[in-house]
Amino acid sequence: MRKTLMLLSAAYALTMTAQTAGGGISEQMLQQMERQYAAQPANKALRNAIASNAIDNLTKNQENAGELDTYFSIDTKKQSIHDQKSSGRCWMFSGLNVLRANFAKRTDSLTVEYSQAYLFFYDQLEKANLFLQGVIDTAKEPIDAQRVQFFFKSPIGDGGTFCGVSDLAEKYGLVPMAVQPETFSAENTSRMAAVIKSKLREYGLQLRQMVADGKNPADIQKAKEKALSQIYGMLALTLGEPVKEFTYAFKDKDGKQLTTAKRYTPKSFYEETVGGPINGTFIMVMNDPRRPYYKTFEVEYNRHTYDGHNWKYLNLPMDDIEQLAIASLKDGRKLYSSYDVGKQLDRKRGYADTENFDYASLFNTTFGMTKAERISTFDSGSTHAMTLTAVDLDANGKATKWKVENSWGVSWGQQGCLIMTDRWFREYMFRLVVDKKYVSDKLLKDFEQKPIMVMPEDPLFQEDR
């Protein structure tokens, strides 16, 4: 018995040595941590407080909690606030906000609200095709190859960027919200997405096997089309089949009918309200301090349609990005923009500032990473798109604060809007879409450089949700 215990003790000692050798937590290390924690008397009170309260409530900076200044020296016309609900379609809401604002500015009195559900149907169908064709294109690579894994990890998703709005709207047109309203699955995408992803992965494996078996390309294409027909049916059941033709009359901001009702198709409605192609009229810029400025980058395979446009960005310092935004806003034009919106956000007030919460004092530490370091370590990146609508300038023409229309409903924040200090804007703003008319010839030339291709796994190039 004693011999057995000795053997067990020796085995345990060897196991502990193996677990701690070369970087594990040793008993001595753990004891040192315990002593350091116990040596700080305030920790007991802090622990009791944190056990019963939300961290943000305890770290809220009272010196920064005064009455908000809601005046903006440069503002655009207000429009109705929408709600993306439990979906990741902020990119679509923001993009369509820009298009309807352009229409209202061009017509002066007419307004329109586009159907997100209509365009979302085709977004999901196109992403399904992008996945299936991507699987075919990479079928000869091993299943664990990086690009194959990219497709199978997320066959479709509800996130995106403005490129998706431009490609989809040009291809399929637009319809009014009243013609194709939201459905439960449009507003709550998770279950629909999970079911469709599972089916797409099954189809993906079948297509890979057909390629491995040397099947005729025409037969493989026919199998892909059959799979897409099934996905079409699943989308039609959850989102509603897209409207093909409808009657519509334009109204003013107060709901008064101003035009005679006309018959439209989605494409003719797009032509009347947008007026022409979107692609080619704008540039996308980003602020990525990890990479050289005034260079253009393209994200491989990150697009909404197989035959559409990859995300392409001109990397600029924040000073240049701010000047582009100010020029557009001065002319009454709203802009698509994206942010790491969860950082230092006072949700109740709809206010974002780097000094809103003092986490450092509560935890007796510092948070010293730069913007570049936060991006590199996945600590920060673009997570949410909103429509940039206003800026406040000081006597020297420098921005002091900004305002965006959000897509979280009118009851959120500042009547559906978010106010951001300029210091927060510079730290957590990442992408901007600006009309070429506000861009200098030099920057337009920079944008037309041959882009440097980057991988979609990059921390900064995640979809806006």
Salt bridges, closest charged atoms under 4 A:
ASP69 OD2 - LYS401 NZ 3.24
ASP75 OD2 - LYS403 NZ 3.20
ASP108 OD1 - LYS77 NZ 3.57
GLU113 OE2 - HIS82 NE2 2.93
ASP123 OD2 - LYS127 NZ 3.14
ASP123 OD1 - HIS304 ND1 2.69
GLU126 OE2 - LYS171 NZ 2.75
ASP167 OD1 - HIS309 ND1 2.69
GLU182 OE2 - ARG89 NH2 2.55
GLU187 OE2 - LYS85 NZ 3.60
GLU202 OE1 - LYS199 NZ 3.30
GLU245 OE1 - ARG263 NH2 3.63
ASP254 OD2 - LYS253 NZ 3.70
GLU272 OE1 - LYS262 NZ 3.17
ASP288 OD2 - ARG290 NH2 2.83
ASP288 OD2 - ARG291 NH1 2.73
ASP307 OD2 - LYS171 NZ 3.35
ASP319 OD1 - ARG426 NH2 2.67
GLU322 OE1 - ARG426 NH2 3.31
ASP331 OD2 - LYS437 NZ 3.98
ASP340 OD2 - LYS343 NZ 2.89
ASP346 OD2 - LYS60 NZ 3.42
ASP346 OD2 - ARG349 NE 3.03
ASP353 OD1 - ARG423 NE 2.75
ASP392 OD2 - LYS401 NZ 2.74
GLU405 OE2 - LYS334 NZ 3.14
ASP422 OD2 - ARG426 NE 3.08
GLU427 OE1 - ARG374 NH2 2.64
ASP435 OD2 - ARG333 NH2 3.17
ASP446 OD2 - LYS442 NZ 2.83
GLU457 OE2 - ARG147 NH1 2.90
ASP458 OD1 - ARG290 NH2 2.87
ASP458 OD2 - ARG291 NH2 2.72
GLU463 OE1 - ARG465 NH2 3.13
ASP464 OD1 - ARG431 NH2 2.83
